Amino acid sequence: MSEMNLKNEFAKWFYPKAPKSYKAWFKDNLNEKLSDINDAYMASFKKSLFNINFDNLGEEISKIKNNLSDRFYVGNKTFAKYNKEIQNGIPNAIINTHYVKFLKITSQNRGKYA
């Protein structure tokens, strides 16, 4: 699945499930906000959130969760600043809770759509 397709599929899956406070933050711009989150994530961790190897999903999720934990030794603090100072933790919560769940569900359903 391409990065753009994975981002769009996540947006379609997440939008109806998003808490009201998240919807107030992203308004009608969920795809744009997901791109902003991904840009900040890539600046800090040199990997797109939407470039996932489903054959090694456990390792991919572990890397994401490790990257999102409070890591003081990360050289580039772009994501941490974006997450905490600008967006009050919503980007981290979207990734750590909802996106990880989406990846697991998508992985389980991959065989049905192949």
Phi, psi and omega in degrees: 000132181290160179301314182297318180295318180296318178298315181294319177296319177298316180301315179297320181289318187283321188310309181291341182266347187296136174298154182303322181295325178291317179298325177295327179285311185269351179046235179261021186240042182300314180300319178296316179294322176296324176294319177298316178300313181296320178300315179294319179298314180296323179298323182274324191240002173059028178209139177285141174296336187258013173252087189245132173267101183292341177288344180228046188298321180303316179292320179300314180294319178301318179296317179299311181297320177296317180297326184276346177290159181294101182245107184285342185268000177294126183295319182256117185265017184306311182294316180300317179294314179300314183294311188269311186282319186268319191243009173056034173088356182297315180303316179299316181295320179299314182289306189293326183260300189280314183294319179298318177298316178301315180300317180295316179296316180298319179297318180294328183268355185303319181297331181288333186251000183289000000 
